[in-house]
Amino acid sequence: MQELNLPPFEYKVTQSSENLLIWDVLRRKHVVLTPEEWVRQHVVHYLINHRGYPKGLLSLEQGHRYNQRQKRTDLVALDASGLPLLLVECKRPTVPITAAVAMQAATYNQTIGAPLLLLTNGLHHFCWRVNFEQRTNERLPEVPHYVGSAGNNLLSN
């Protein structure tokens, strides 16, 4: 798999009859190792090991409804009270992070309501703090460290 612009981590890959599988620490099972999954697993380990997000508050491929359609988020981090804190949209490294990708994540976030958004293809990362009341976005240089509560703005850079 391609080297990414995220810290490396120790991973376990096995071969099934036709696919490479990677161990997913959140789902606690082997999943098919696609380029997008490679990015998603890097982000999961980055959030846990480098930004302090508790493993138990990360949710992969959570289903939600938008305009009567069933959608899935790549990754959602929850705060200590169980509210969405960070919505992550992962793309394979060959997919550029464009305005269309940002619109997809913003659209998902209309139903999720996370104050932080992260878009990444493993090579390029874009993080925003969303202010729903003022309808503004603030670009952040990196994903804030987990502190516990989005409602109290206790996220630190």
C-alpha positions as CSV (number, residue, x, y, z in Angstrom):
1,M,0.0,0.0,0.0
2,Q,1.0,3.6,-0.6
3,E,2.9,5.5,2.0
4,L,0.6,8.3,3.5
5,N,1.1,11.7,5.0
6,L,0.0,10.3,8.4
7,P,2.1,8.7,11.2
8,P,2.8,5.0,10.5
9,F,1.3,2.4,12.9
10,E,1.6,-1.3,13.5
11,Y,-0.9,-3.1,11.4
12,K,-1.8,-6.7,10.8
13,V,-2.6,-7.8,7.2
14,T,-3.6,-11.3,6.2
15,Q,-4.6,-12.8,2.9
16,S,-8.0,-14.3,2.4
17,S,-8.8,-16.4,-0.7
18,E,-9.0,-13.3,-2.9
19,N,-8.4,-10.2,-0.8
20,L,-5.9,-8.7,1.5
21,L,-7.5,-8.0,4.9
22,I,-6.4,-5.5,7.6
23,W,-7.3,-5.8,11.3
24,D,-9.6,-3.0,12.4
25,V,-9.2,-2.2,16.0
26,L,-12.6,-0.5,16.2
27,R,-14.8,-3.2,14.5
28,R,-12.5,-5.9,16.0
29,K,-12.4,-7.9,12.9
30,H,-10.5,-8.1,9.6
31,V,-11.8,-5.9,6.8
32,V,-10.9,-5.8,3.1
33,L,-7.9,-3.6,2.6
34,T,-8.9,-1.1,-0.1
35,P,-7.0,2.2,-0.7
36,E,-9.8,4.1,1.2
37,E,-9.6,1.6,4.1
38,W,-5.9,2.1,4.3
39,V,-6.5,5.9,4.7
40,R,-9.3,5.2,7.2
41,Q,-7.1,2.9,9.4
42,H,-4.3,5.5,9.4
43,V,-6.8,8.2,10.5
44,V,-8.2,6.0,13.3
45,H,-4.7,5.3,14.7
46,Y,-3.7,8.9,14.3
47,L,-6.7,10.1,16.3
48,I,-6.1,7.5,19.0
49,N,-2.3,7.6,19.3
50,H,-1.5,11.2,18.4
51,R,-4.6,13.3,19.2
52,G,-5.9,11.4,22.3
53,Y,-9.3,10.4,21.0
54,P,-10.6,7.4,23.1
55,K,-11.1,4.3,21.0
56,G,-14.5,3.7,22.5
57,L,-15.8,7.0,21.3
58,L,-14.9,6.4,17.6
59,S,-17.5,5.0,15.3
60,L,-16.8,3.7,11.7
61,E,-19.3,3.8,8.9
62,Q,-22.2,4.9,11.0
63,G,-25.5,5.0,9.1
64,H,-27.6,8.1,8.9
65,R,-30.5,9.4,6.7
66,Y,-30.3,12.5,4.5
67,N,-33.1,13.5,2.2
68,Q,-34.8,10.1,2.6
69,R,-31.5,8.3,1.5
70,Q,-29.4,6.1,3.6
71,K,-25.8,7.3,3.9
72,R,-22.7,6.2,5.8
73,T,-20.1,8.3,7.4
74,D,-16.5,7.1,7.3
75,L,-15.7,8.0,10.9
76,V,-17.3,9.9,13.7
77,A,-15.7,10.8,17.0
78,L,-18.0,11.4,19.9
79,D,-17.4,13.7,22.9
80,A,-17.7,12.4,26.5
81,S,-21.4,12.9,26.5
82,G,-21.9,10.9,23.3
83,L,-22.5,13.8,21.0
84,P,-20.8,14.0,17.6
85,L,-17.5,15.9,17.9
86,L,-15.6,15.1,14.7
87,L,-16.9,13.9,11.3
88,V,-14.2,12.4,9.1
89,E,-14.5,11.8,5.3
90,C,-11.8,9.6,3.9
91,K,-11.0,9.2,0.2
92,R,-8.4,7.0,-1.5
93,P,-5.1,8.7,-2.1
94,T,-5.8,9.1,-5.8
95,V,-9.0,11.1,-5.2
96,P,-8.3,14.8,-4.7
97,I,-10.0,16.7,-1.9
98,T,-12.2,19.1,-4.0
99,A,-15.1,21.4,-3.3
100,A,-17.4,18.5,-4.2
101,V,-15.8,16.3,-1.4
102,A,-16.2,19.2,1.0
103,M,-19.8,19.6,0.0
104,Q,-20.4,15.9,0.6
105,A,-19.0,16.1,4.1
106,A,-20.9,19.4,4.9
107,T,-24.1,17.8,3.6
108,Y,-23.6,14.7,5.9
109,N,-22.8,17.1,8.8
110,Q,-26.2,18.8,8.4
111,T,-27.7,15.6,10.0
112,I,-24.6,14.7,12.2
113,G,-24.0,18.1,13.7
114,A,-20.3,17.7,14.5
115,P,-18.4,20.9,15.3
116,L,-15.3,19.6,13.6
117,L,-14.8,18.3,10.1
118,L,-11.8,16.4,8.7
119,L,-11.4,15.6,5.0
120,T,-8.4,13.5,4.0
121,N,-7.1,11.3,1.2
122,G,-4.1,10.3,3.4
123,L,-1.9,12.7,1.5
124,H,-3.8,16.0,2.0
125,H,-5.8,16.9,5.1
126,F,-8.3,19.7,5.7
127,C,-9.8,20.4,9.1
128,W,-12.5,22.9,10.0
129,R,-14.3,24.1,13.1
130,V,-18.0,24.6,12.2
131,N,-20.0,27.2,14.0
132,F,-23.7,26.3,13.3
133,E,-25.2,29.4,15.0
134,Q,-23.1,31.9,13.0
135,R,-23.0,29.6,9.9
136,T,-19.2,30.0,9.6
137,N,-16.2,27.6,9.2
138,E,-12.7,28.2,10.6
139,R,-9.9,26.3,8.9
140,L,-7.6,24.7,11.4
141,P,-4.0,23.8,10.9
142,E,-4.5,20.3,12.4
143,V,-7.1,18.1,14.1
144,P,-7.4,19.4,17.7
145,H,-6.4,17.1,20.6
146,Y,-9.3,15.4,22.3
147,V,-10.2,16.9,25.6
148,G,-13.7,15.7,26.1
149,S,-16.6,18.1,25.4
150,A,-17.4,19.9,22.2
151,G,-20.1,22.0,23.9
152,N,-17.6,23.6,26.2
153,N,-15.0,24.3,23.5
154,L,-12.5,22.2,25.4
155,L,-10.7,21.1,22.2
156,S,-7.1,22.2,22.2
157,N,-4.7,22.7,19.3
